[in-house]
Each structure stands twice: as structure tokens, then as C-alpha cells.
Amino acid sequence: GVQSGTEGSSGLYVRGGSPDENLILLDDVPLYNVTHLFGFFSVFNSDAIKTVNLHKGGFPARFGGRLSSVMDIHTKDGNDKEIHGAAQIGLLSSKFSLEGPIVKEKTTFFVSARRTYFDVLSKPFLPKDEQFGYFFWDLNAKVNHKFNDRHRLYFSIYSGRDKLGYEYDDSYGESEYGLGWGNISSALRWNFLIHNKLFMNTTVALSRYKFFTETNDIEYEKNSKKKAYEMNINYTSLIRDWSIKNTFTYTPNNRHEIKFGEAVTLHSFKPGEQGYYEKYSDSNEDDFYDSNIDTTIHSSPKEPTECNLFIEDEFKITKRINLNVGLHASLFNVDDKTYTSLEPRLSFAAHPTEKFTIKAAYSKMRQYLHLLSNSTIGLPTDLWVPVTGNIKPLESHQTAVGFVFGLPKDFLFSVEGYYKTMDNIIEYKEGASMYSNSNWEEKVDMGKGKSKGIEVMLKKETGKTTGWIAYTLSKSERQFDNINQGKWFPSNYDRTHDISIVINHKFSERVDIGATWVFGTGYPITMQTHSILVDPSLREEYYDNRVDY
């Protein structure tokens, strides 16, 4: 049910959902774009990761805001007794990490960083009048202090950036192009054991995601370096979040673990701000015109407020039956309109025998963000936009049932089926794109979707040889009144068959080997059916309905 997206991409498609439907938390702070190098690398440096938990169904009530999955990632706290470090130098990138105590068994730190050097390696192979380069870097840092057995304070920060640039300079003129994007997130977290049965976790966080592109062209007058013409175009998209979250864990006895809490987030969206000016040599300085009004992909800034409340109970009915029941409530205020939602969550697991498990789950989810995309790759040029007075929130209902069997020689066999419906999905209208001359709300249609599938896995986790064989049979479809004549069609995230085989073998404490093989059926594509010759120099391609070839 979890697929890696297009070839060479680190994007995730979970049970037929789009990449924006995944809530990715780094130390309790959501990140928006989690890829480097247009999706070939993840922003998560493995040296910095302490734990990763993935939820693809049966979502606990403490999580909300996305339809398809939750990936909860926490970074390392640092060694509290001695200093440890590691460094790695590679052909394309290098990285290092360092951890240790500031005050032994009281205050610790962890820092990890990496950088690629494609930009440095490419210089010797370029002409003297051209420069082309790409690089990315990221930094993780964390400090935590233990006041006593009841109080602990954490501060963590992540920063990462990608930069692509091209420069050209000769006797005729100069040309410069730059594109970049990056995340910054920071969190201050306070853990307080109020008493032996009640624990509090308070997090104050700030995050920002920014994308920018800039083009600058200069033409020289003949036989001189004097400027004859200059043009500059720049575009910026920005998201900034301030949030505070309180989570309480109450354990009245060994059969109940009750979590409840609230969160408030102040969003700031600037989906598109474009500046433009040009100048000719016979113009005065005042003849420059400079505009921050975008005539192509501009949308007015939005500053919505989001509030969330939740309560859940992990209830051990008997030694062999567990139940997680909860309710998530959300409020989203934007454009003088307030959306509210009540989202019940229920998951059940029974163990009739030591080697047999039955599990079932139901979740209702709501999402107040959309990702406007012209492709399935997940480029940074895709625009994150909030719901508005005209564009409604996404909503899904998912039901799943599964079985797990223990087999001889420590093998596990599992099978799980799911069915998910989605409402208020948006997609560009026929012929529209992010570059068409209108506000984004006028370029999209709203529709619905459904996804269903069966997931089968044979897994071995113990012994010298471990690994798994997994197969997913699934279908993901969309329907819009004004697209494809109102008929259902396969979504961009539909993959009928998906197989993965992973094998690891440990020869000794010093030597091990691993192999991975992945196979997936192709993505939906609609080919032209015929061409129309408009005039001797112009031919129009004609496309029929969206079909799955």
C-alpha cells in the first residue's frame, strides 16, 4: 500500500493518495516539501533519525490534517555520557554527525549536516563563459536538558535548501537563472510528569517553506559592455506556520491509556508573488516599471487559523483484545468562513491465539490544504494552497480489515484489504495550468475519488537471513463533472500491481549484504487519437477521453 512514486522519486503514494495527503512530522513539526534534487533524495539525513512511525490506516485521534498517512519522525537526543562522531566523504556528497554531553547526564547535544557538491564538480567541464551548478545542504541540531525526573526540555532545529543556477556571460550580454527551495523548522518541547499517572508534552513550533525563481537578462550595445536592455523576473512562494500544541497522557490503570490535548496553528500562505521590470538604454531610470502584481500564477495571501482538539483511549478489553477509540475535532477559519469537522477513529485488534491476529479500523480524516500540481513528480514548483471560501476541505472515509498469521521458522504472513472514499479533490480544468492567466481558484474543478486494494506480505524478522515479499493489488480513481465527460478515470496515483522483495543476510558482526527488487505496473496515460491539420504549418493533436492504456 506504500509506493515510492515515479522512477527515481522519493515521494510517497499511500493507498492511492497524492503526496500532499501525507502528514510528515519532524519532531512534531509538519514539513511541506521533503525532497532534495527534485525528488531523488529525501530531506531526512539517516544519521539524525532516532525513530520513524508510519500510520497508513486506523489513524490515532491525536493526528489530523491529512487523508492518507502520517509519518512521525523524531531525531536523536544525543549521548549523555561521552562524545561520539562520524564523518563520511562520498563522490557526490559528504556528511558528519557529532553528539555528546554538555553536562554529563544532564544536558546533551546532537548535530548532523550534509552537503552535495555537484556545483563544484561540474565547473571543470563547462565553457569559460558558462556556469551551471546544483547543490543542496541540510542541518539537524538538538539540545535537551534534564532538570529532574519530572521535567525535561528539548530544542530542535532543521534547515535545508536546494539551489540550481545557470550563468552565461559573453560579448553580447549576460544571462542568469536561479531556482531554489527550502525548509526551516524549529521546536521547543517541554515534558512534565505532573504525577505518576499524568504526563504533559507541550510543543511550541515555527516552520517555513519557501520556493523562489529568478531570471535576469542583459544585452550589451554593439562592441561595448554598455547595457542596451535589461529584464528581471522573479517569483516567490512562501508558507509559514506558528503553532502550539499540548498533549496529555493519563494512565488510570494498566488497561487504559488516555491521550487528550489541543493545538492551535497560525498559517501564512503566499502562493505566488511575482516581480517584473525591464529597461532600454535610451530610457531614464524612471522608465523602469516594477510590479509585484502577478499576471499569471498570483493568488492573494491567506492567513487562516487552525484549531484541533482530540481524545483517544487505548483500551485493553482483555489480554487478547485491544481497542483504540477516539475523536478528533478541527476548526479552520479563512476568508471570514469557518469550517468545522468531527472525525471519529476506531481500531480493533484481537489475538485468538498466539500466532493469529485479527485487526480492523475505521477513520474519517479532513485536510485543509491542497497541492496544485501539473505532474506526478512532486516538483518544488507545485503550489501549496489553503482551502478558501470557494474551495472546500478534502475529506476521506477509510475502512480496513486484516489478518496476521504466525508461521513456522519465525515467518509472518499478513493480508489486509482497504476501501477509501475521498471528497472535494481538486484538479486543473481541461487545458488549464499554473501558468494560465487567472487566480488558481478559477483554474480547478472539484470532484471525488475512491481507492481500494489488497495488501499481502510474507516477512521474516529474526535469524541471519531476514526480509520480506510484499504484493499490492489496488485501484485508485477520480471523477469530476467537467473533466472526462463526468466519467470515472484512473488517478495519477493509480498502480494496479506493486511487488517488492527485500533480502538481508548477516554473515558476521562485520559483514552483511542486502538486495531489493521492486516492480510496479505503469502509470495511466492518455495518448492522442489523431491530428488535425489547421494550416500547412500548424497541426493540432486531438485527445479523447482519459483512459488507462
KOLSE-384888 format. One record per residue: x, y, z of N, C-alpha, C in turn; residue in one letter. Coordinates in pm, whole numbers, plus 50000, padded with zeros to 5 digits. Layout:
# KOLSE-384888
XYZXYZXYZA;...
***
This chain:
# KOLSE-384888
500794987750000500005000050000500815012750000G;502135011750025503015023450023503935022249903V;503825031749810504605031349687505515043349680Q;506615041549611507675051749611507515062049501S;506395062049431506185072449331506855069249200G;507095079449121507685077548990509145073249002T;509685068048893511065063048891512045073748938E;512855070449037513845079849086513305090349181G;512045089049223511455099149311511325093649452S;511515102349552511355098149690509985101649745S;509075105849659507715108749702506985096049742G;505975097349827505205085849875503765086849828L;503265075849771501845074449740501305063349829Y;500405066849918499925057350016498455054249987V;498195041849953496845036949927496095046049830R;496755049449719496115057149614496025072049639G;496655076949744496615091149776497765098749713G;497615111749702498655120349644499705123749749S;500885128849709501955131849805501555141949912P;500665151549879500275161649978499355156050085D;498855143750067497965137750166498725130450276E;500045131850278500875125650382501305136350482N;500975134250609501435143150715502805138350760L;503835146350735505205142650770505685151950881I;505895146150998506265153751118507725151151153L;508475161651171509845160751220509895167351356L;510055159351462509995164351600508725172451622D;507595166751577506245172451595505965184751509D;506835187751413506625199451326506375194551183V;505265198651119504995194250982505975200550883P;506425192550786507245197350675506425196050546L;506635205450455505815205850333506515198850216Y;507685202950180508415196450072509575188650134N;509555175450119510535167150190511505160350094V;511815167049982512725161049885513835170749847T;514985165249816516085172349752516205167249608H;516875175149525517185171249387515945166349314L;514855174249323513625171549250513045157849282F;513255153249403512655140649445513595128849451G;514855130349409515785119049409516355116149548F;516395126149637516895124349773515835129149872F;515835123049988514975127450096515675138150179S;514885146950242515505157150328515955151150461V;515585138650489515905132750618517255125750611F;518195131050686519515125150697519435113450793N;519735101450747519565089450830520415089850956S;521515097250953522355098251073521645105351188D;520625113451155519965121451258518695115051312A;518245104151250516935098451285517045088951403I;516135090851498516045081851614514935071651594K;513725076051561512595066951539511745072051422T;511085062551354510135065651248508915056651268V;507725062651274506485055051281505585059351167N;505075049551093504195052250980502805046751008L;501785055250991500385051251003499735052950866H;499195042150810498535042950680497045039650688K;496555037150808495145034150832494945032550981G;493715033551028493485032851172494225043851244G;494105056251194494885067351248494475070451392F;495415071551484495085076151619494495090251615P;493625093451708492925106251706493855118051727A;495055115851779495965127151804496525132751673R;496375125451562496855130351433495685134951347F;495915145651272494875150551182495475159551076G;494645163350979495075172950879495505167150747G;495565153650733495905147250607495005135050588R;494905130350462493975119550431494615105650428L;495885104550388496415091350351497365085150451S;498245092850513499205086650604499785097050700S;500405091950804501165100150899502535093650918V;503585101350893504955096750920505515105251032M;505675099151148506095106151269507575103151295D;508445113251274509895111551281510445119651398I;511305113351476511985120451585513485118751568H;514215129551594515665129451579516345125151710T;517615122051699518375117151814518535128051921K;518575123452047518705132752160520155135952194D;521075127152159522475129252196522895120252310G;524135115952308524675107252411524935115352538N;524485110352654524625118052778525875114352859D;526725105452802527895101252880529225104652812K;529295103352679530555106152611530295111052469E;531315116952411531185122852277531455112252170I;530575111952071530735103051956530575111351829H;531305107551727531195114551599531415105151483G;530945109351366531135101551244531205110951126A;531965107251026532075115350904532115106050784A;531535110750674531515102750552531785111950434Q;532765108150353533105115750233532775107250111I;531905112250025531485104749908531825112049780G;531505105649666531805111649537530925123749509L;529685123649559528735134349531528355142549653L;528545137049773528165144349893529005139650011S;529025147950113529695144450239528795148250355S;529005141450468528195144450584528965141150711K;528515147050822529125143950950528055144851058F;528315138651171527435139651289528295139451414S;527795146151517528515147151644527485147851756L;527725140151862526815140251976527605138152105E;527015142752214527685140852341527075149352450G;527625148552570527095156252682527695170352688P;526875179952722527375193252763527605193152912I;526645187652985526785184553127526395169853141V;527275161553187527025147253189525725143753260K;524945135253190523665130253239522675141353271E;522935153353220522015164653239521645171153107K;522665175753034522445183152910523235176652798T;522555173952687523205167352575522945175152446T;523735172152344523545178552213523725168152104F;523135171051989523335163251868523305172651749F;524245171051656524275179251535524695170351418V;524035172251305524345164651185524145173651064S;525045172750967524955181150847525475173550727A;524995177350609525505171650484525365181850371R;526185179950268526145188850152526615181250029R;525955183949917526425178649789527325188849723T;528115184349624528995193749553528965191149403Y;527735189449350527585188849205528095201749141F;527855213049209528255225949152529775227049138D;530505221449233531975221949227532505212349121V;531935200349115532435190249022532165193848876L;531095201648852530745204648713531575215948653S;532225224148734532945235848683534025232448580K;534875222248600535935219648501535415215548364P;534155211348356533625206148229532805216448153F;532725228648204531905239048140532775249048066L;532245255147958532985265847890533255277447986P;534265285547955534655296448043533545306848063K;532715308747960531665318847970530355313348024D;530345300848071529135294848127529415289048265E;528425290148351528485283848483527145277248511Q;527205264848551525985257548585526255249348710F;525335249648803525585242148925524315239249002G;524365228549077523275224849168523885219349296Y;523295222949408523725217049535522545217549632F;522625209049733521705210349847522475207749974F;521975213350081522545210850213521405209850314W;521665203150423520715203250534521455201550666D;520795206050772521385206350906520315202351007L;520655192951094519815189251208520595191951336N;519945198051432520595200551561519565199251672A;520025194551787519105192551900519865193752031K;519255200452127519795201652263518685197852359V;518985189752458517955186852559518575187252698N;517775191652793518245193452931517275186753027H;517805178853116517015172053218517145179653349K;516045186253390516065193753515516025184253634F;515105174553626514985164153729514175152753667N;513715143653751512985132153699511615135753642D;511155148053667509815151953620509845161953506R;510935169153489510985179853389512145177453291H;511835178853163512855178153059512505187952948R;513515194752896513315204952792514145201352669L;513515202252548514175199352422514075211452329Y;515135213852255515085223652146515725217452024F;514975216851912515495210751790515265220151674S;516135218951574516045227551456516445219451333I;515755222051224516125216351094516145227650993Y;517155227550907517225237250798517815230250677S;517225232550562517725226450440517385235050319G;518225234250216518005242650098518565235849974R;517835237649863518305233549730518505246149647D;519545246249563519815257749476520315252849341K;519625257049236520015254149099520275267449029L;521415268648963521755281348899522455279548766G;522245289448678522905289548547523295304048516Y;524535306048470525005319348432525725318548298E;525545328948216526185329648084526635344148063Y;527865345948020528405359448003529385359347886D;529065367247780529985368747668529915383147618D;530425385747501530485399447450529115405047411S;528105396547401526785401047360525855404147478Y;526145397947593525275400347707525475390347818G;524615391247917524645382348032523265376248053E;523265364148103522015357348135522215349648265S;521255350748353521365344048483520005338448523E;520015326148569518785319648612519065312348743Y;518135313648838518285306748966516955301249014G;517015289549076515825283149132516225276749263L;515395278349364515735272649494514515270349580G;514645261649678513575259349774514185253749901W;513455255150011513995250150136513035251150252G;513305243150356512525242950480513365247850596N;512715254550688513285257350819512225253850923I;512585245951021511645242751128512385242451261S;511695246851364512285246551498511175243651599S;511535236651704510545232751805511165233351944A;510435238952037510785238952179509755230352251L;510225219352312509315209552370509625207752519R;508565208052599508685206452745507905194152787W;508605184552850507975172652907507855174353058N;506655172153109506395174253252505565162553304F;506145154853397505415144153464504675150453583L;503405153753561502625160853663502485152153787I;502075139753770502195129553874502305116053805H;502375105453882502735092453824501745087553719N;500545093053715499545088553619499245098853510K;499845110653519499535121153422500825127553371L;500965127453238502165132653172501755143253071F;502535154253063502215165052971503375167652876M;503055170052749504055173352648503575186052577N;504315196952592503955209752529505015213352426T;504555216652304505465219852195505085233252133T;506055242252124505895254852052506795254051929V;506235256651810506995254051687506825265251586A;507845266951505507825276051391508395268651271L;507715269651157508225263451036507985272750917S;508865271550817508715279650697509195271750577R;508425272550469508835266550342508795277550236Y;509875278450158509985289050058510505283349927K;509875287849820510325284749685510515297749608F;511605298749531511825310849454512495307449322F;512275315949224512965315049096513195329149044T;514325331248977514675344548928515405343448795E;515025351948701515675352648570516125366948545T;517375368948502517905382148474518675381648341N;518245389848245518885390348112519375404448083D;520615405448031521205418347993521775417047852I;521475426747768522055427447634522955439747626E;524165437947565525115449047552524915456247418Y;525285468947419525375476147292526535470647210E;526455471947080527435466046991528835471347020K;529785461847032531205465047054531445472547185N;530605470147284530835476447415530165468047522S;530515471247645529895464647759528765472947818K;528335483247747527255491647795525915484647775K;525055485247879523765478347874522835484947772K;522305476847681521285481447588519885477647636A;519815466647711518505461847755518715453247879Y;517785454147973517845445948094516435441948134E;516285429248172514995424148218515205415148339M;514295416048436514345407748555512945402748588N;512825389848608511565383748651511875375048772I;511115376748879511305368348997509955363949050N;509955351949107508725346249160509035339549294Y;508155341449392508355336049526507045330149576T;507145318549640506015312349708506455308949850S;505595311849949506015310850089504885305350175L;505255296450269504335291750373505045293250507I;504345298850606504915300050740503855296150843R;504255288050941503335283351046503905286251184D;503065291851270503335292551414502355283051481W;502815274951576501895265551639502265263051785S;501255259451862501455254852000500535242952021I;501095232552083500355220052099500585214652239K;499505210452305499575204052436498985190052426N;499735180152469499255166352470499405160752611T;498345154852662498355148852796498125133752783F;498855126152862498685111652868498305107853011T;497115102053025496605098253156496455083153160Y;497085076753259497045062153273496395058653406T;495065057353409494395054453537494695040553590P;494915030953500495265017253540495965010553423N;496274997753438497044990953333496184986653215N;494894990253212494024986753099493724998853010R;493965010853060493635022952984494845032152973H;495055037452854495985048452833495235059152753E;494905069952819494055080352759494935092252721I;494845096152594495555108052545494515118552506K;494795131052541493925142052501494765154752490F;494255164352417495015176652402494415185952299G;495155196652272494685206652176495895212752106E;495635218851990496685225451913496085237251839A;496875247951829496485259851753497625263251658V;497285265451530498285268851429497855281351354T;498765290951345498545303051267499315301451136L;498585299651026499195297850895499355311250824H;500345311750737500505323150646500905317650510S;500015319250410500255314150275500425325750179F;501505325350103501705334549991501985326049868K;500925320949803501135311149695501895316549576P;501875329749554502605334749438502755349749441G;504005354649441504295368949429505375370449322E;505035377949218505955379349106506325393949084Q;507605396349067508095409749033508685409848893G;508535421248823509005421848684509415436148651Y;510565437648584510895450648528511785448848407Y;511775458948320512685459048206513065473448176E;514205475048107514715488448078515525488247949K;515375498847868516155500647746517175511647769Y;518225511847689519325521247712518915535747694S;517915538447610517505552347590516415556647687D;516175548447790515165551847890515815558048012S;515085566748078515535571948206515275561748315N;515875564148430515695554648541514235553248577E;513455564048562512045563648598511225555048503D;511825551448389511075543548293511065528548328D;511845524848429511705511448480510265509748530F;509685498248506508445495648579508625482748657Y;508215483448782508445472748877507105469348941D;506675456848927505355453148976505435440449059S;504725440349170504565428249248503195422049224N;502545426049117501255420349081501505409748975I;501245397449009501505386348918500335384748823D;500595384548693499525383148595499345368748550T;500105359348611499985345548566499555336248678T;500345334948782500055324848883499895331049021I;499485343449025499375350449152498085346549225H;498155345349356496985343749441497185352449563S;496105358249612496215367349725496665359649849S;497455365949936497905359450059496725355450148P;496895344550219495885339650314496545337550448K;495835340850556496355338750691495285331750774E;495035319050745494005311750820494485307350957P;493515304251042493785298951176493185284951185T;493965275651238493515261751252493585257651399E;492525251451448492465246551586492075231751585C;492685224051674492405209651682492245205451827N;491285196551852491095190051981491015175051958L;491495167152053491405152752036491355145852170F;490785133852168490835124752282490815110552228I;491645101952285491685087952244491995079152364E;491545066852356491755057352466492255044252408D;493445040352449493995027152416493525017752526E;492525009352494491795001652594492074986752574F;492654980352675492854965852674491614959352734K;490714954852646489454948952694489744936052769I;490574927652709491084915552775492554914352738T;493184903652783494584901652748494784899652598K;493734895652529493854892552386493074902052296R;492404911952351491604921252270491974935652307I;492404943452206492744957552226491824966152140N;491494977852193490634987252122491195001252138L;491335008552025491705022652030490535030551973N;489905038652055488765046452012489035061152042V;488695069751949489005083851969488155092951882G;488285105851909487575116051833488495127951813L;488595132351688489395144151653488445154951603H;488555166951661487725178251620488635189251565A;488235195451454489055205751394488215217651352S;488895229251347488265241851304489275249151217L;488805254751105489685261851013488955274450969F;489535285951000488925298750967489735305650857N;489075308850744489725315450632488675323150554V;489045335050504488135343250423486805345650493D;486845348150624485635350450703484675338650701D;485205326850670484395314650673485065304550763K;484255297350841484785287650935484295273750899T;485255264650878484935250550855485185242950985Y;484285233651017484455225251135484275210651096T;484845201851177484765187551146484895179351274S;484115168551282484255158451386484665145551318L;485785139851361486375128351291486525116651388E;485615106951383485745095151470486845085851420P;487525079351513488595069751482488365057151565R;488545045751503488345033151573489265022551514L;490015015851599490825004551554490724993451658S;490744981151606490474969451688491484958551654F;491984951651753492904940451731492594929351831A;492434917251779492174905551865493184894651833A;493604887551938494604876751923493984863851975H;493174857051892492544844551939493564834251986P;494724833951915495814825051956497114833151952T;498184827051996499474833751998499974836951857E;499494829351756500004831051620498934835751522K;497874841451571496824846051481496244859251535F;496184869451447495664882651486494624887151383T;493544892751434492524899051351492524913951383I;492514922451280492504936751305491554943751207K;490964954651255490044962551173490124976951218A;489824986151126489925000451159489005008651072A;488545019851127487795029851051488315043551089Y;488495052350989488965065851015488255075750923S;487875086750979487445098250899488525108850914K;488975114450800490045124350801489605136650722M;490135148150762489865160650688491185167950667R;491325174250551492545181250513492195195150462Q;492905205350515492615219250481493635225150385Y;494465216750325495485221350230495335213850100L;495705220449989495735214149858497105216449796H;497525207049712498755208649635498395209149487L;498625220749425498355222449282499555217349204L;499345206749127500455200349057500085197348914S;501065199748824500875196248683501485182748649N;502115176248747502785163548719502695154848841S;503235142648830503245133348943504605132849011T;505535141248971506895140349022507025147249158I;506215157549184506335164849308507425175249302G;507415183349196508425193749182508185204949282L;509215212549317509015223649410508155234649350P;507945234749218507075244749156505605241849183T;505275230049234503905227349275503535236849388D;502275241549387501865252049480501015246349593L;501415249449716500585246449832499615257949854W;498325254649862497305264949882496325260049989V;495765269150067494775265050167493375264550107P;492455258450177491055259550137490645274150149V;489615277850077489145291650076487635291650095T;487035303450081485595304250086484925296849973G;485665294649861485115287749745485575273349733N;486765270249783487335256849772487195249749907I;486455238749909486145231750033487295222550076K;487305218450205488345209250253488185195250193P;489295188150181489245174050143488745165850260L;488075154850230487555146250335487605131850289E;487935122650379488015108550342487415099850452S;486935088250408486495077650498487235065050456H;487925058650550488695046750518488355035450614Q;488115023650556487855011550633488875000950592T;489414993850690490424983650661490204971650752A;490444959550698490354947050773491564938650736V;492214932450836493394924650807493564912750901G;494444903650859494764891650937496274889550935F;496814884751046498244881651057498384867451110V;499194859551040499394845551078500864843351110F;501124836851223502474832551255502744818851195G;503844817651120504184805151052505434799151113L;505734786551081506974780451134508214788051091P;509284786451165510584792551141510514807851144K;509664813151231509574827551258509124835751136D;508354829751047507774837150937506424843050980F;506114854850925504814861050946504154863250811L;502874859850802502104862150679500934871150714F;500784882150639499674891450666498934894650538S;497654897050550496824901350438495854911950491V;495704922850416494844933850460494154940050338E;492874942650352492114949350248491604962750298G;491474972450207491024985750246490104991550138Y;489275000950180488415008450087488355022850139Y;488635032250050488695046350090487935054949990K;487115063950041486435073849956486955087649991T;487035096449890487565109849907486645120049840M;486405131149907485555141849854486335154849847D;485895163649755486445177149737487905177049692N;488255166949612489575166749548489585177149437I;490715183949417490785193849311491765189349203I;491515193649082492395190948969492225202148868E;493315205148796493245215548695492165212348591Y;491455222548548490485220948441491195216948312K;490425211348220490995207548091491615219848025E;492915218847992493605229747924494195240148017G;493885239548147494405249548241495705244648301A;496505254048351497745250648419498085262048514S;499165260048590499565270148687499995283148619M;500285282748488500765294548419499665301848342Y;498425297148351497345304148282496995316948356S;496415326348284496245340048335494965341348416N;494965336048539493815337348628494225332648767S;493395335948866493625331149001493465315949005N;494215309349092494215294749092492825288949119W;491985296049196490655290949227489795289649102E;490095297649000489325297048876489835286448780E;490975280248812491585270648720491245256048753K;490595253648867490445239948914488975235748919V;488765222748910487465216548932487555208049059D;486425206549127486355198249246485595185449214M;486095174249267485445161449241485635151849356G;485545139249326485635128949429486515117649381K;486915109149474487785097949441487475085849526G;487985074549483487875062349562489095053749536K;489465046249637490645037849629490375024949705S;490805013849648490605000849714491784991949680K;492034982349769493174973649743493304962449843G;494164952849808494524941649895496044941149906I;496554940350028497994940150054498374926750118E;499384920150062499824907150111501314907850139V;501744902250252503174902550286503594889750358M;504744884450317505424873550387506734879250440L;506944878250573508044885550636508784876750736K;510094878950744510934872150843511844882550908K;511754883651042512484894251114513594889051201E;513744876051215514774870351303515684861051225T;516854858351280517804849451216518824857151132G;519754849851073520774856150991520214861650860K;519184854950806518564859550683517184865250714T;516964877850680515684884450706515214891250578T;513964896050582513424903250468511954900650449G;511444904150332510024902250306509734901850156W;508574896250125507994896849991506604903150006I;506354914049936505084921249952504444923449815A;503124922149811502374924249687501124932249719Y;500834942249635499624950349649498864950349517T;497594947249525496664948449411495714959749446L;495704970549367494934982349407494364989749286S;493444998649314492835007149211492495020549275K;492885031449206492585045049253491965052849138S;490785058549160490035065349054489565079149098E;489265087748998488765101249023487565103848932R;486715113348978485565117248897485285132148918Q;485195139548805484885153748805483795156348703F;482845164848737481715167448647482165173248513D;483235181348515483645188448393484935182948331N;485385171348377486575165048322486215151048276I;486705147148160486465133748105484965130848091N;484195141048056482755139748037482055134348162Q;482615137248278481995132848403482195118348436G;482995110948357483205096648380484395094448474K;484365083348547485475079548634486695076148549W;487895079948598489135076648527490235073748630F;491265065948592492365063048685493095075848725P;493415076948854494135088848901495615087648867S;496325098748884497775098648860498495089148955N;497845085449065498505077549168497985063149168Y;497435058849055496935045249043498055035948994D;498265025349068499215014949026498575001549059R;498174994248955497394981948976498194971549052T;499414968749007500234958449070501524964749125H;501884960849245503134965649305503754954249385D;504984950849352505684939749418507034944849469I;507394940949591508724944049642509294931949714S;510574929349689511274918249754512544924049818I;512704921849946513864926850021514494915150096V;515794913050076516514902150144517794907750206I;518014904650332519244908450403519854895950465N;521164894750453521844883350515523074888350591H;523214883650714524314887650801525294876050812K;526474877750752527504867450759528194867350895F;528444879550948529104880951077528784894751132S;529404898151245529184911451303529744922451214E;530654918951122531324928851039530844928850893R;530214918150849529864916950708528394913350692V;527674921250614526304917650578526034922550436D;524994917150375524654920550236523134921650225I;522684930450137521244932250117520924934449971G;519704930749932519254932649794517774936349795A;517384945149701516004949649689515584948949542T;514374944149518513814943849382512384948849390W;512044958449305510704964349305510144963949164V;508894960149153508204960249024506844966849041F;506474975448948505164981748951504644983848811G;503344981948792502754984448661502764999348632T;502605002748505502765016648461501685025948510G;501955038848494501005049048534500045052148420Y;498845056948453497865059948348498375070948255P;498095069248126498475079448028497405079747919I;497095091647873496135093347764496885098047640T;496875089947534497575093147411496625099947312M;497195107847222496365114147120495815103447025Q;494565105846979493925096246888494155099946742T;494245112946710494545117046573494985131646572H;495455136246457495915150046442495025157346341S;494875170446361494105178846270495035189246211I;495115189846078495965199446010495185212645997L;495555222546080494855235446081495275243745961V;496575244545936497095250945815498415244045783D;499055247345672500265239945633501375239645739P;501365249245833502445249745932501985246446073S;500695243246092500175240946227499335228346231L;499695219446323498965206946339498525205746485R;497245203346510496695201946645496505187046676E;497005182746795496795169046838495475167946912E;494725157346886493415155546947493465144047047Y;492955146647166492935136647273491495132947305Y;491235120147316489905115447351489765115047504D;488835107147553488635106047697489885100647766N;489985103247896491095097747974490875082847994R;491795074947943491675060547955492985054848006V;492935042548054494105035948111494695026348008D;495815030547943496445021947843497425012447911Y;
***
